[in-house]
């Protein structure tokens, strides 16, 4: 479908639709959207008897969107009308497939028409062939092949599906293609799964002994004794993602008492503050002020309830552990329950901020794909620890996936 036709359906100007697509160009690979060439536009004009009003507005090369591209558009044109129109378009595509595949007369007419047309339309007929061909061969199933019979499974949708404007279409598509019912859980339930995954396998006495060894006289929080079981009451789990940071406070028996989510993650901070490499001190200071402001209310709530120690999840924190351990190859066993000190994180942060992007990509323990966002993520970790007056953080490889598995198991 052409941009101008979609814009009319969505009730927006064509230029608005095209600008939205260009701003999100990474979402539109060539099989989702492409611009017609001058030759293609010329052929398109010549093949249709169109009025001047239809031809007007085509001074610029139009964008053509495939079925997948149309689906992606509803996510960036965030309006009720765009969502409603998109659902109808997806349903129409599905009905067309069924209609073509079930209609033998249409097959014959297309075959005759193919013989009467020239090479310019071969790509059209090749596409129709794909739609008309019924694949009788058994396709490879999506997922893992295991010898044991899977008696239970659970498909969970989290914040992305709660917020996406086209989540209904996505859920229907998954059910249609895989027969899988995806359960979109609330923020509180998502927090519970993350907390349970991180906390359930902990040997609390061993962790607290390690915590005591790392804490020193510079930590203003009262020292925790692993022999005093009252200190086991609350554990703080921190999950620093790309777009947001999650804080879950609960007890060792996996009872959640506080959940907080802040729209501040390593990717968003990088886009907002890291504009050159190495980043200037002024930009780093501005980022620090911003982080502290965003954390203020959440930190006050956590302090009010108290906690014994922090468990850190996700890529930023596991990467810091890999750098601290000088791991040339990622080792989950070594990283899981590794204890990071505040002084070590400060040292790593100072070094990362002094390097260019290419130099950061060569740091041992840092995956090159994470080199551009590691500074922003590390800055969040530092501010959390300093504001909570904590000088260690326990790294965990277990997270929401483990929590979902626990929810299926019988203990």
PyMOL commands that set and color helices and strands:
alter all, ss='L'
color gray80, all
select helices_A, chain A and resi 3-10+14-23+25-27+38-47+52-55+67-76+80-102+104-116+119-132+159-163+167-178+187-199+204-214+229-232+266-273+281-305+315-324+332-335+342-353+357-360+368-370+374-387+400-408
alter helices_A, ss='H'
color red, helices_A
select strands_A, chain A and resi 33-35+63-65+155-157+182-184+235-240+245-250+256-262+310-313+339-341+392-395
alter strands_A, ss='S'
color yellow, strands_A
deselect
rebuild
show_as cartoon
